[in-house]
C-alpha cells in the first residue's frame, strides 16, 4: 500500500471521478481514506471529547454519510476532503453535546483556546470556528488541519502549498482571534442569565 503522501494525487482524481458518478471510484476512494477517517475520529475522541457516549466507528459512519451527501462538491484535493471530514465530525460532536450535555475533559494546556470544558464551551467553540471560517477561511483551515486532523506545521504547509513560517503565523493569529472572541463571551457566562 502506498504511503498517504504518495496517494494525494490519486485521491484527487478519485474525488473528481466520484463527483461524476463513478461508483467504482467511490468504493476505491473510501477504501483508501477510511483508515485516515478512523485516525481522525480516534484523535478527536481522545483529545477533546472523551466523555461523549459515542464510539469512533459511529463518528466515522456519520462522516461517511455526510460526505456521500457532499459528493457533488467541486473537490480541490485531498486536503479539501479531509478538512470537510474534520468539520463534519466536529459539528456532529457538538450536536451530541447539545443533546446530552456531558462535561468535557480539559486538555493539558489550560490556556489553550481550543480546550473544551463544558457543553456550552463546546457549542461556543463550534460557533467561533464557523465565524473564523467566514472572516479568515485560510486560518480556519490551518486550525482544522493542525488541531482536528493533528497535522504538523510541515505537513500542513506542504498540503496547503504555504511556507512553514506562514503556517505558524496563521496558527498564532487564528488562536489569538479565537481567544479574543472567547474572552468577550466568558464574562457573560460567569454572570449567568439575568
ABEGO torsion letter per residue (X at the ends): XBBAAAAAAAAAAAAAAAAAGBAAAAAAAAAAAAAAAAAAAAAAAAAAAAABBBBAAAAAAAAAAAAAAAAABBBABAAAAAAAAAAAAAAAAAAAAAAAGBBBBBBABAABAABBABAAAAAAAAAAAAAAAAABAAAAAAAAAAAAAGBBAAAAAAAAGBBAAAAAAAAAAAAAAAAAAAAAAAAAAAAEBX
